[in-house]
Amino acid sequence: MVMGRRPEVATAGALGAGKALGKVGFDLARHLAEVPLHRPWDGPANPATNVLRDVVRTTVRSVMTTAMAMDTPELRSLEIVLDDAAGLVLPPPWRRDVRVRSAEVGGVPGEWIEPDDERPRGVLIYFHGGGYLATTPRMYLGFASHVADTARCRVFIPDYRLAPEFPYPAALEDALAVYDAVLADGWSADDLLIAGDSGGGGLAASLLAALGSEQRPHPAGAVLISPEIDLSLSGASMEANAGKDILPPDIPVDPYLHGADARTGTTSPLFADLSTYPPLLVTAGGDEMFVDGIRAFVDWAALADIDVDYIEEPGMTHVFEIISPLSRATGRVYRRLHAFIDGVLDD
């Protein structure tokens, strides 16, 4: 259930959705018109690649910046429109070898993506990105269907509660409820993976911290894609890469924290006890704002003797695997992802 369709969540209605789309379109056109002023063809790669990267970066950053500046009811109305559109076009036609169905797991709504003709060898819980504030499971059906098909896993994308309507620890409570429900359904923790990107990657790592503090069984492994791992935003790359990344210059964390300490293991896993974590696959773009925090997290995990496979792609932005699915960098991540899943799941 997309946030805007929860009975307790206010929306701006059809008029508000139209207004929001107009804002997004106007700001996007204005920012794209400025692309030639950046002289993107002078970048590090060939001119065509440089221009394409700049257009993608400008497009995503413009949409994200405009959306984050909206009133919450307006944003929720926009999400409804985008969620409906994603449900029509995703998974893409070449991924029709998976089944998609809406369901509740542990009382949390979401989307199941299941391989069509294979006996699943495990379950992957995927927490979508959006900085704990936005987006929906349906927007991730393309990526999740690829993982479900190639890894032969069932994938569940929870529609966990978002801020500001539901601040910390609501998202973590939903993550724990889904995790417990999958185990209660007969799956062993050794057959279970968790994953996420951006805020969803931070949530996946926070779930691991919560499991460790309660001395509960951890999953076989975790995949963290550009995780929002440090809500104190302390890394130097937050400023140094602000002009190169897709993220808006000011990352909103207060609506989620709602007064909670940003330096605890379950808000910012950079500060967690990592000694109980399972094997990790962690990715980052060299040009993303979060990269310093991600590097520090990876270093701490290695010092705690956790098996960490870290992939940092130079010149790439935050969640490049999602926004540039056909890039060579994404192809390299996919190959490592498949090898990682093969390594931690028993057939």
N, C-alpha and C positions, 0 to 999 in steps of 0.2 A: 504494500500500500504506500504509494508515494506520499510524502509528508503533507502535501496540500489536500489530500483526500482523507486525512485523519479528522474525525469530527471536532477535536479540540484545537485544531490548527486554523488560524485565520488566513484567508486568501483575499485577493483583490478582485476576484471574479474575472469574467471574460473581458471586460473593459480594461481591467488592470493588466491582464495578460497581453492584450493588444498594445497597451502603452509600453509595457516592458519590452516587447519585441521591437517596437519602434525605437526605443532607446538603444537597444543592442545594435540594430541595423544602422542607425545614424552614426553612432560612435565608431562602429567598424568601418564604415565608408570613409569617415574622416581620417582614421588611423592608416587605412590602406593607401589613401591618397598621399600620405606623407612618406611611404616606403622609399620612393626614389631619392628622397633627401638623405637617407641613411647610406646611400651608395653601396647597397648590399652586394653588388657584383665584385667588389674589391675584397671579399672575405677570404678565408683560408683555403676553401675548396674551389672547384671550377665555378665559373660565373652562374651557370644555370642552378647548380646546387645551392650556391650562396643565396640567390634570389628566392628560391623555393623555401629555404630555411627561414629567411627573414619574413616572408609572407605568412608562413605557418605560425612563427613566433608572434608576429604582430596580431594575427587573427585571434589566437587563443588568449593572449594577454588582454586584448581589447574586450573580448566577451567576458572574461573573468573579472576584470576591473569594473566593468559596467554592472555586472550582476551583483558583485559584492557591495556596491554602493546603493543598491535598491533597498527600499523598505522591505521588511521580511514578508508581508502579505503579497507584495508584488513579485518577489522572488519565488514564492511558493506557486503562484499562478503561472509564472514562466516555466517552472519545473514540470507542471502538469502537461503543458503543451509539448515540451521536449521529451518527456517520458512517453506520451502517446505516440509521438513521431518515431522514437526509438523502437517502440513495440511493433511498428509497421515495417521497418527496414532491417531490423536485426533479429537473429543472426543474419549475416549476408547470405546471398543465394548459394555460395560455395560451401556453406556450413550447414546444409540441410540434413547432414548425417547426425545431428543431435536433436534431442527433444527438449523443449522449454515449457515449463509449467509453473504457475504461481502456487505458492503453498505457505503454510506457517510451520516454523520449526522452533520449538520451545516458546511458542506464543509470539514469535517475531515473524512478520511477513517477509516474503522475499521471492526469489526466482531460483528454481532448480534447472540446471542444464545437465543433461545426461547423454552419454554416448548411445547411439541408436542400436548398434549391433554388437556390442562388446559387453562382457560381464565386468562391471566396474571393479577395479582393484583397490579403490580407496575413495575417500571423500575429501574434497578441498573446500574449505569455507573461505570465501573471498569477500573482504571488506572493501567496498568501493571508496574512492577518494572524494574530495570535496571539502577538505579542511574542517570536517565535523559539522559543516554548515549547509552543504548543498549537494546536489546531484542525486541520482536514483539508480537502483540495480539494473534497470533496463538499458541504461546508457552504456553498460559494460557487457552486454550480451555478446558482442563481437569477440572481444578478448577472451571472455570466459568460455565461449563455445570452442575456440581454438584450443584452449587448455584441456577442456573436457574430451575433445576428440583425440588429440595427439597423446595425452597422458593416460587415457582410459580411466578417468576419474569422474565421479559425480561432483558437480560444483554447485554450491549453494551461495547465493549473494544475498545476505540479509539486508532488509530495508530498516536498518537500525535508526533509532531516534536521533534527530539532529538538533543542534542549538540554533538560535537562542531559546526556542520553545522548551527544549529538553537539554539543559547543560550537563556537564560532567556531574555524576558518573553514569548518566542514562545510557550512553552508547556502550560503555564497558559492561554494564549490567545486561544489555541485550546480547553482546558478544558472548558472555559467560552462559547465558540461557541457551543460545544456539549450540555452543560447544557441548554443554551437558546433555542436550536433547539428542544430538548425534550419537554420543556415547550410549545413551539410554536406548537408542534404536538398535543396538547390537553391534555397532562398529567398535573395534578396539582403537585405543589411542595410537597404536602402531600403524593403523590404516588411515590415519587422519592427518591432513595438512591444513595449515592456515596461511593466508596470504592477504595482501592488500597493497594499494598504492596511495601515496601522499598521506592524507589524514587516515585513510583506511590502513595504510602500512603502519602508521603510528598506533592505531587501535589494535592491530594484530600483535604488535610488540608489547603493548600495554596488557593485552590478554595473557601473554606469556608471563609477564611480571606478576599478574594476579594469581595465576596458577602456581607459580613458584613460591609466592609468599604463603600460599595455603597448602603447599606440599602435595599438590594434586598431579595426576599424570599429565605429562606434556605431550603434544602431538609429535609425529615422526619428524617433522621439519616445518620450517616457515620460510615464505618468500616475501621479502619486503622491497617493494618497488618505489624508489625515491621517497622513503618514509618520512613523514613529518615527526621526527624523533625527538625534537627539542623545542617545546613550546615556550621556553624562555628566550628563544631566538638569539642565542648568544654568539653564534659563529660569525667570524669576519666575512664569510661569503654572503651573508644576508645583505650586506651593503655592497661588497665588491662585485657581486654578480647580478645586482638588481636591474641593471640596464641590459643584461643578456638573456635573462630567463623569461619564461611565460607567465610567471606569477606576478600579481600586482605588487607594487613597491611596498605597501603596508599590509602585512599578513594579519588578518583579524584572528586573535586567539581569546580575547576577553569574553566574547559571547559564549564560548564553550567552557572556559575555565570557571567563569562566574564566581570569582573570588578564591578558587582552589589554588593551591601552591603549584606553580609550573615546574618545580624541581623535585617531583616525586616520581617513583618508578611507574605508577599507573597513569600519570599525566604526560610525563616526558620520559620514555624508556631509556634515554641516554643516562639517566640517573638511577636506573634500576640495578638490582643485583642480578647480573647476567649469568651467574654460575649454574642456574638450573635450565637455561635455554637449550632447546634442541638444535640440531644443525640448521644453519641459516644460509639462504641465498639473498644477498643484498645488492641492489643496483642503484646507481646514481648517474646523473649527467654532470660532466665537468663544469658546465656553465650554469648549474642550477644554484639557487640561493641556499638550499638546505645542505649543500655538499659538505661543508665543514662539520656540521653536526653528525652527518651520516658517517664520515670518516672516523670521527671520534668514537661513535658507537661501535663501529667495526673493530677499532683498535682495542676498546674495552672488552669486547666479546672474545677477541683472540687472547688477551691477557687472562681471561677467565677459562681458557682452554676449551672454548666452544668452536666447533668446526664451522668456519665461515668461508663461503665462496663470495668474494666481492667483485663486482663488475662496475667500473667507472669508465664511461665513454667520453673521451675528450670532445669538446665542442657541442655536446648535446645538452638539452634543457631538462627541466623537471618532467617526469613521467614521459620521456620521449617514446617509450614503448607503446603508449596509448595514442599519442598525437602523431607519431611518425611510424606507423606499423609496417611500412614497406622499406624502411631504411636498412642499410647494412648493419648498423649498430643494433637495431631491434632483432634482426636475424641472428646475430651473435648471442643476444640475450635468450632468445627462444631456444637455441641449441643447448645453452648451459642450463636453462630451466628444465628441459626435458631430461638432461643427464642428471640433474639434481633430484628430480622426482624419481627417476629410475633407481638412484642410489639410496633413497631413504624408504621407499615402499617395497615391501616384499610381494612378489607375484604369487 
